[in-house]
Amino acid sequence: MNSYAGLDERNRSETSIVSTFLLLGLLIVPSLALAQARLLIDDPNLEDYPFVKVPVEVRENNATVLGITKDHFSVFENGQQCTVIELTCEIDSSSPPVKFILVMDVSLSMRFKYNTVEEDRDSLKWKAAKAAIATVIQKLRPEDQATLRTLYRSTMTEVPFTSDRGQLLSALFGLSLQIGTNIYDTIYNTVRDVENELGRKVMILLTDGSDQGSLYTITQAIDRANRADIPIYVIGLDVRVWDEFALRRIAEDTNGDYHLAPSSEELQVVMDKIVESIYSQRCVLTYLAADTCNDGITRDVEVVATVPPDTLARSESYSKPDLLEVYHLSMGNTSRDFRDEEIQDIPIFISGAISKKQPIDFSFTFSFNPDDLEFRGISSATGVVDGTQVTYQELAPGRVEVRGADLQAIVDVPRRMEEFLCAMEVLVLQKDSIIYSDIMVDNVQVGQDCPAYSEGFEDRIQIKGCADKLVLGVDTTLVAPGGSRINVPVLLRSYLDMEQGLSYAFVVWYDSQLMTYRGFTTEETISSTLPAMVTETKPGSLYITASPGFPAMPTGSLITLEFDTEHRISSHSISMEFSDVLMAQDCIPDIEIAGEGILLDGDCNKVVMRKAGLFLSQNAPNPVSSGDYSTSFLFGVTGTDECRLEITDTKGETVAVLIDGKLEKGTYSARFDVGNLPSGLYMAVLREGEDLVTRKVLIER
């Protein structure tokens, strides 16, 4: 076996051991200098943001460095260190096809036991070498190819490039041992044979000896491999230290790798590592972004890999779109109906992404009509935050600033979802009818760690009010002739809310000696739209009911009862008393009875009505704001004289005439368009003959 000092010249005689080691030093130093580690990274993947995934690979020469973990990496965004979550790696199945050049040492020394020259009857080293090469063949992808070459005194092509694993394995297990170990000639001749093959080529050389009698030098073999761009991965089996230096030089100077495998078990592990490093490994480094705001600002990402003795760094960048969170406040899907004279909560909901891991700040202004609502404070109800920690300041009547400063969010709110934030506690003031009242939330500011856009809202609530008292009775001015059929209207002298349902029940007692009940009608009455019923429970007693329905008019005759009167020579008062009266809309008002009798005349005159006078209701809405444009009046006339309904200013000058002329007896409505009249106090004046009724009208701009 030749000494290592004879590597660079053919047939040079062995020199001293000192010269050998000096030459080894000269050969090894430049080869180590060629080893280059590189860090490769690709564009960050933001699909799971704020978890950022960066494709990474650490390569030394042409091979992937194995055994890298997340602990080898540090990540910085705009100079701020981020938390590395994980590193996942797998073989990149999309890497280009590989042409494997499998070179097997079949010299007679392969039959020896490891680390001896003693023959091994079981041929463990020889069998292990074949098994290791078989591992490479079995891992070939469909697009890969391999050629099998043997190394001894000559170089033999056992199988040319093929993807047929069966052919390769059959040839491998049919190999037999030969004489000689011409390593450099085998490398040189093999590279020469395959260098014109297209595609990526890699040589794996497995040997247990040193070169013996090659015509080419180690330098010539290495140069030929480098010109063909073929890295050589060398596995040394049971070799002495001076031979290992030569094998290491071949590997490192061709940008391959060298491994020593002095046992069968280690040989299999080494071969697996080599195959993994030849195939590109796709690794993904996942880290948590330091700044998660979608503000459009570019993030410079620096990935640092510490692989002793090297510290490698590469940079990429990414930008999140300018998609700042939009927080929108609203009343949500809650009811807008409120009962007067009750304390109610007006809920405020928030939509937009909120993390309970971060504190939240918010403020807004709550505006309302102080004639309809009285602010009582913030409800203690808990939603996104603890309601007891929300503060407020009354800025003016009907205007309150609400603030939550550095509060801990209690729940997570996904983007585009809605969650309860807090509630305004208000007292709903008493109203005689259903009205609509506007509320507004503006000057909204909401934020967590990131700046955000914030929006308020305008909404309208319905206040269900009703009269505290209703006045019910009969028209005491009615005079009924004896021996006639008469209609007796039951009068409602108060006003109902037309938007609230009405139901009622009561008993009418009358003198059955003077009148006999014949029936009822609801035509042209409040109950014309209600399912009314009259039951004569006994002579002199009527049970009158109406199931819920909307009234046909706000005031006037509730229902008309029909009676036959008895003949009397002189006039008599007929008592008509009411009991067990219940009338309800959205509330149950008190009932006042006014009028419990009529007059039975002794002659045969027809029913006559004494003049009952005028009425003029308060206009609605009042005051009239710039957004209302008009207001309406309800009024009644007797029909006996000309009537006039006009609007005057404080000087008594007429600014509008709504009605002018004679009307039939009844109830009417009139609308007043305020036009461009300035703010101030005006009077509505209703005249009929000598009678006059007035109401105050307020216009606010």
VEXLO-123500 format. One line per 10 residues: number of its first residue (from 1); their letters; for each residue z, x, y of C-alpha. Coordinates in steps of 0.1 Angstrom, whole numbers, plus 5000, padded with zeros to 4 digits. Each point is the difference from the previous one (the first is absolute). Layout:
N
NUM> a> Z,X,Y  ...;
//
This chain:
701
1> mnsyaglder> 5000,5000,5000  4990,5015,5034  5026,5006,5028  4998,4981,5033  4989,5032,5018  4966,4996,4984  4993,4966,5015  4976,5010,5028  4979,5026,4982  4982,4998,4967;
11> nrsetsivst> 5013,5023,4972  5026,5018,5023  5027,5019,4979  5036,4989,5002  5019,5016,5028  5037,5004,5007  5024,4970,5001  5007,5008,5037  4963,4997,5009  4998,4968,4981;
21> flllgllivp> 5028,4983,5020  4987,5014,5033  4967,4984,4993  5017,4968,4990  5017,4999,5034  4967,5004,5018  4984,4973,4979  5028,4975,5003  5007,5002,5037  4966,4989,5013;
31> slalaqarll> 4998,4972,4973  5033,4985,5012  4988,5000,5036  4972,4977,4989  5023,4972,4990  4998,4974,5027  5021,4968,5001  4986,4971,5020  5013,4966,5010  4975,4972,5001;
41> iddpnledyp> 5007,4966,5016  4979,4969,5007  5001,4971,5024  5033,4980,4999  4999,4966,4983  5018,4973,5020  4997,4970,4976  5038,5000,4994  5010,5010,5035  5026,5011,5011;
51> fvkvpvevre> 4997,5018,4967  4972,5025,5005  4982,5015,4971  4983,5034,5004  4977,5015,4973  5011,5036,4994  4992,5029,4977  5013,5035,4998  4974,5024,4986  5002,5037,4991;
61> nnatvlgitk> 4966,5016,4997  4980,4972,4983  5028,4984,4981  5025,4973,5009  5035,5013,5001  5021,4980,4975  5037,4991,5001  5000,4990,5037  5025,4973,5009  5009,4981,5032;
71> dhfsvfengq> 5027,5025,5007  4973,5026,5007  4988,4979,5030  5011,4992,5035  4981,4976,5023  5001,4998,5038  4986,4973,5023  4995,5010,5036  5026,5027,4993  5026,4976,4986;
81> qctvieltce> 5009,5006,4963  4995,4971,4977  5016,4990,4967  4979,5010,4970  5002,4972,4974  4981,5011,4970  4971,5022,4986  4978,4985,4973  4973,5020,4982  4973,4993,4975;
91> idsssppvkf> 4968,5017,4988  4972,4990,5023  4975,4983,4977  4974,5000,5028  4999,5039,5002  4966,5015,4991  4990,5008,4964  5012,5033,4986  4982,5023,4976  5026,5018,4979;
101> ilvmdvslsm> 4991,5034,4985  5024,5004,4971  5003,5037,4989  5019,5005,4968  5012,5035,4988  4991,5001,4962  5010,5037,4995  5020,5009,4969  5032,5004,5020  5002,4962,5003;
111> rfkyntveed> 5012,4999,4964  5031,5021,5008  5034,4985,5007  5010,4998,5037  5011,5033,5015  4993,5020,4968  4972,5015,4980  5013,4983,4969  4976,4976,4983  5010,4964,5001;
121> rdslkwkaak> 4990,4981,4968  5005,4967,5019  4977,5011,5029  5023,4983,5025  4985,5017,5030  4964,4994,4989  5008,4963,4993  5018,4996,5034  4971,5016,5018  4976,4975,4985;
131> aaiatviqkl> 5023,4971,5007  5002,5011,5037  4962,5001,5004  4998,4966,4982  5024,4986,5026  4974,5008,5027  4972,4985,4980  5019,4968,4994  5008,4996,5038  4963,5002,5010;
141> rpedqatlrt> 4989,4970,5021  4967,4984,4991  4983,5017,5030  5014,5035,4990  4984,5025,4977  5012,5031,4981  4985,5030,4982  5018,5020,4973  4996,5038,5000  5017,5025,4977;
151> lyrstmtevp> 5013,5034,5011  4999,5030,4976  4978,5031,4998  4971,4977,5010  4998,4968,5020  4989,4969,4981  4991,4965,5014  5014,4977,4973  4991,4968,5019  4980,4998,5032;
161> ftsdrgqlls> 5011,4976,5028  5005,4965,4987  5023,4970,5005  5001,4994,4962  5036,5006,4991  4994,4997,4963  4974,5028,5000  5024,5022,5020  5030,4993,4978  4980,5006,4968;
171> alfglslqig> 4988,5033,5012  5034,5010,5012  5018,4994,4967  4971,5017,4981  5006,5034,5018  5009,5031,4980  5015,5033,5011  4977,5029,5009  5004,5037,5009  5004,5013,5036;
181> tniydtiynt> 5012,4988,5034  4973,5005,5027  5016,4979,5028  4980,5013,5030  4966,4998,4982  5008,4964,4989  5008,4990,5036  4970,5017,5015  4975,4987,4974  5015,4965,4999;
191> vrdvenelgr> 4998,4996,5038  4964,5014,5000  4991,4973,4974  5015,4970,5019  4998,5009,5037  4969,4980,5006  5016,4968,4986  5005,4975,5027  5035,4987,5010  5035,5013,5000;
201> kvmilltdgs> 5007,5026,4972  5034,5012,4988  5007,5026,4973  5031,4999,4978  5004,5033,4981  5026,5003,4972  5007,5035,4986  5028,5020,4984  4987,5035,5006  4985,5024,5025;
211> dqgslytitq> 4963,5010,5004  4987,5023,4973  4966,5016,5007  4983,4977,5025  4968,5014,5017  5009,4983,5032  5030,5008,5021  5027,4976,5011  4987,5002,5035  4965,4991,4990;
221> aidranradi> 5013,4971,4980  5020,4987,5029  4972,5005,5025  4976,4980,4977  5024,4971,4998  5006,5000,5038  4963,5000,5007  4996,4969,4977  5032,4984,5016  5016,4997,4966;
231> piyvigldvr> 5038,5003,5000  5015,5014,4968  5033,4986,4986  5014,5026,4976  5027,4994,4974  5015,5031,4985  5014,4998,4965  5024,5027,4988  4986,5027,5023  5017,5032,5012;
241> vwdefalrri> 5008,5005,5036  4971,5023,5009  4975,4975,4985  5016,4971,5018  4993,5017,5034  4963,5001,4992  5000,4964,4989  5019,4989,5032  4975,5019,5021  4971,4982,4984;
251> aedtngdyhl> 5016,4966,5007  5012,5006,5035  4969,5019,5013  4978,4970,4988  5023,4974,5017  5012,4989,4966  5035,5003,4986  5018,5021,4974  5026,4988,4975  5019,5018,4972;
261> apsseelqvv> 5007,4979,4970  5019,5020,4974  5007,4970,4977  4981,4970,4986  5022,4976,5019  4995,5017,5033  4962,5003,4994  4997,4962,4999  5020,4995,5032  4979,5027,5017;
271> mdkivesiys> 4967,4984,4990  5011,4966,5013  5009,5016,5033  4967,5017,5003  4980,4968,4993  5021,4980,5026  4995,5027,5026  4962,5001,4994  4997,4962,5005  5008,4991,5036;
281> qrcvltylaa> 5034,4982,5003  5002,4971,5025  5035,5000,5015  5012,4975,5026  5029,5008,5023  5018,4969,5013  5022,5002,5030  5017,4976,5024  4984,5000,5035  5024,5010,5028;
291> dtcndgitrd> 4985,4977,5025  4989,4966,4986  4988,4984,5032  4964,4986,5001  4994,5014,5034  4966,5017,4996  5015,5035,5005  4986,5028,4978  5024,5016,4976  4995,5036,4992;
301> vevvatvppd> 5011,5006,4964  5009,5035,4988  5006,5005,4963  5018,5032,4990  5001,5012,4964  5026,5027,4991  4987,5018,4969  5017,5034,4998  4991,5024,5012  4976,4979,5022;
311> tlarsesysk> 5006,4973,5026  4969,4980,5005  4992,4974,5027  4972,4976,5008  4996,4973,5026  4983,4966,5002  5005,4971,5023  4998,4962,5001  5004,4972,5024  5014,4966,4995;
321> pdllevyhls> 4981,4973,5019  5015,4986,5032  5015,4970,4983  5034,4998,5016  5022,4972,4986  4997,4966,5017  5032,4981,5001  4996,4963,5007  5029,4976,5008  4997,4963,4993;
331> mgntsrdfrd> 5020,4969,4990  4984,5003,4965  4995,4969,4980  5033,4984,5010  5002,4965,5014  4994,4995,5037  5020,4967,5001  5034,5000,5016  5026,4973,5004  5015,4996,5035;
341> eeiqdipifi> 5037,5005,5006  5002,5024,4971  5004,5038,4998  4969,5014,4983  4986,5035,4990  4966,5010,5013  4989,5026,4973  4981,5031,5009  4979,5015,4972  4983,5034,5000;
351> sgaiskkqpi> 4969,5012,4981  4990,5036,4996  5011,5028,4977  5038,5008,5002  5018,5025,4978  5037,4995,4993  5003,5038,4998  4995,5003,5037  5019,4986,5030  4982,4974,5021;
361> dfsftfsfnp> 5000,4993,5038  4988,4968,5016  5002,4980,5032  4984,4969,5014  5004,4973,5026  5007,4965,4989  4989,4973,5026  5006,4963,4998  5004,4969,5022  5037,4998,5011;
371> ddlefrgiss> 4996,4962,5005  4994,4997,4963  5020,5028,4984  5033,5018,5007  5002,5035,4986  5032,5006,4980  4994,5035,4985  4986,5018,4969  5005,4985,4966  5019,5022,4975;
381> atgvvdgtqv> 4974,4993,4973  4988,5032,4983  4963,5008,4994  4983,5033,5007  5032,5010,5018  5036,4988,5003  5000,4972,5026  5035,5009,5012  4986,5033,5013  4973,4985,5021;
391> tyqelapgrv> 5009,4999,5037  4987,4979,5030  5002,4998,5037  4992,4968,5020  4976,5010,5028  4997,4966,5016  5002,4963,4991  4976,4996,4971  4994,5038,4995  5019,5023,4976;
401> evrgadlqai> 4994,5036,4990  5007,5006,4963  5005,5036,4987  5007,5017,4967  5006,5037,5005  4999,5026,4971  5008,4973,4974  4998,5007,4963  4972,4979,4984  5014,4981,4971;
411> vdvprrmeef> 4968,4991,4982  4965,5015,4995  4972,4979,5016  4965,5007,4986  4971,5001,5024  4986,4966,5008  5031,4983,4987  5025,4981,5021  5038,5002,5000  5029,4983,5020;
421> lcamevlvlq> 5012,5023,5028  5026,4980,5019  5006,4966,5015  5007,4986,5035  5029,4975,5000  4994,4972,5025  5015,4966,5009  4972,4974,5002  5008,4978,5030  5000,4962,4999;
431> kdsiiysdim> 4966,4983,5004  4991,4963,5000  4968,5005,4981  4979,5026,4981  4989,5028,5023  4983,5033,4995  5016,5032,5014  4983,5034,5002  5016,5033,4990  4986,5035,5003;
441> vdnvqvgqdc> 5009,5035,4987  4984,5028,5019  5007,5036,5011  5003,5009,4963  5007,5036,4989  5005,5007,4963  5000,5034,4983  5013,5022,4972  4990,5037,4998  4965,4993,5012;
451> paysegfedr> 4987,4985,5032  4986,4965,4995  4983,4971,5017  5022,4969,5005  4991,4964,5007  5020,4969,5011  4990,4964,4999  5001,4966,5017  5010,4970,4981  5010,4964,5006;
461> iqikgcadkl> 5030,4981,4984  5004,4963,4997  5033,4986,5012  5008,4966,4984  5020,4981,5025  5007,4963,5003  5018,4976,5023  5038,5000,4999  5000,4962,5003  4976,4972,4994;
471> vlgvdttlva> 5003,4966,5017  4991,4969,4979  5001,4963,5007  4981,4969,5008  4985,4989,5033  5027,4978,5015  4976,4987,5026  4981,4981,4973  5002,4962,5003  4990,4980,4969;
481> pggsrinvpv> 4991,4963,5001  5015,4977,4974  4979,4989,4970  4976,5029,5003  4991,5032,4981  5009,5031,5020  4996,5037,4997  5031,5021,5007  4993,5037,5004  5027,5025,4990;
491> llrsyldmeq> 4998,5025,5029  5006,5038,4999  5009,5010,5036  5000,5037,4992  4973,5025,4992  4991,5013,4966  4983,5033,4992  4965,4992,4988  4998,5031,4978  5031,4991,4980;
501> glsyafvvwy> 5002,4975,4972  5020,4968,5006  5020,4978,4976  5025,4973,5007  5022,4973,4985  5021,4974,5017  5012,4964,4997  4993,4972,5026  5024,4971,5001  4988,4967,5017;
511> dsqlmtyrgf> 5011,4964,5003  4982,4982,4971  5010,4966,5015  4977,5007,5029  4972,5021,4984  4983,5004,4967  4985,5033,4989  4962,4998,4993  4988,5036,4997  4992,5032,5019;
521> tteetisstl> 4972,5021,5013  4996,5037,5009  4967,4996,5020  5000,5018,5033  5035,5013,4993  5016,5034,4993  5001,4991,4963  4962,4992,4997  4997,5033,4981  5031,4996,4979;
531> pamvtetkpg> 5006,4982,4967  5025,4974,5015  5018,4973,4980  5021,4970,5011  5022,4983,4974  5020,4968,5007  5031,5007,4981  5014,4965,5009  4995,4975,5028  5009,5017,5032;
541> slyitaspgf> 4997,5036,4987  4969,5023,4999  4999,5034,4984  4973,5021,5018  4988,5034,4986  4971,5024,5005  4993,5030,4977  4992,5034,5017  4968,5002,5019  4988,5011,5035;
551> pamptgslit> 5006,4974,5028  4969,4984,5016  5015,5003,5035  5030,5017,5016  5018,4969,5013  4996,4962,5002  5002,4973,4973  5013,5013,4967  4991,4969,4980  4994,4963,5009;
561> lefdtehris> 5019,4972,4982  4986,4965,4998  5023,4969,5001  4998,4962,5003  5024,4986,5026  5019,4967,4997  4997,4972,5026  5028,4999,5025  5004,4978,5031  5017,5027,5020;
571> shsismefsd> 4997,5038,5000  5020,5021,4976  5006,5038,4997  4990,5013,4966  5019,5030,4988  4981,5028,4982  5024,5027,4990  4992,5034,4983  5021,5018,4974  4997,5029,4975;
581> vlmaqdcipd> 4973,5016,5022  4986,5033,4988  4970,5016,5017  4989,5035,4991  4973,5025,5009  5008,5037,4993  5035,4991,5011  5022,4970,5000  5008,4989,5036  5027,4977,5012;
591> ieiagegill> 4989,4963,5004  5008,4979,5031  4994,4963,4998  4988,4985,5033  4990,4963,4998  5013,4977,4973  4988,4966,5009  4972,4977,5014  5000,4967,5017  4989,4967,4983;
601> dgdcnkvvmr> 4987,4977,5027  5004,4962,4998  4965,4991,5011  4967,5007,4985  4988,5029,5022  4983,5029,4984  5017,5033,4996  5002,5018,5033  5010,5036,5008  5019,5010,5030;
611> kaglflsqna> 4989,5031,5018  5016,5030,4982  4990,5027,5026  4982,5033,4998  5008,5032,4982  4986,5036,5004  5009,5027,4975  5006,5036,5009  4967,5019,4996  4995,5025,4972;
621> pnpvssgdys> 4998,5029,5002  5022,5005,5030  5000,5025,5016  4963,5004,4998  4990,5037,4996  4968,5018,5007  4990,4998,4963  5005,4962,4997  4975,4988,5027  5011,4964,4996;
631> tsflfgvtgt> 5030,4977,4993  5003,4964,4989  5020,4969,5009  5009,4969,4981  5005,4969,5021  5003,4962,4997  4990,4972,5023  5006,4962,5001  4965,4991,5009  5010,4977,5029;
641> decrleitdt> 4987,5022,5029  4978,5029,5009  5014,5033,4989  4995,5036,5012  5011,5033,4984  4997,5030,5023  5013,5036,5005  5014,5010,5034  5013,5033,5013  5033,5005,5018;
651> kgetvavlid> 4985,4988,5033  4991,4967,4984  4963,5007,5001  4979,4988,4970  4985,5029,4980  4987,4979,4971  4995,4963,4990  5002,4993,4963  4999,4962,4999  4990,4975,5026;
661> gklekgtysa> 4994,4963,4991  5013,4972,4981  5009,5005,4963  5010,4975,4973  5036,5000,4990  5007,5029,4976  5006,5037,4995  4975,5026,5011  4996,5038,5004  4985,5020,5027;
671> rfdvgnlpsg> 4991,5038,5002  5005,5021,5031  4977,5031,5003  5019,5024,5023  4968,5019,5009  5006,5026,5027  5032,4984,5014  5025,5027,5010  5034,5003,4983  5027,4977,5013;
681> lymavlrege> 5016,4966,4997  4980,4968,5000  5007,4963,4996  4984,4975,4976  5001,4965,5016  4993,4967,4981  4997,4968,5021  4994,4964,4989  5003,4975,5028  5033,5007,5017;
691> dlvtrkvlie> 5014,5019,4971  5000,5039,4999  5010,5026,4974  4999,5039,5006  5003,5032,4979  5002,5036,5010  4971,5023,4989  5004,5039,5001  4970,5023,5000  5006,5037,4991;
701> r> 4973,5026,5003;
//
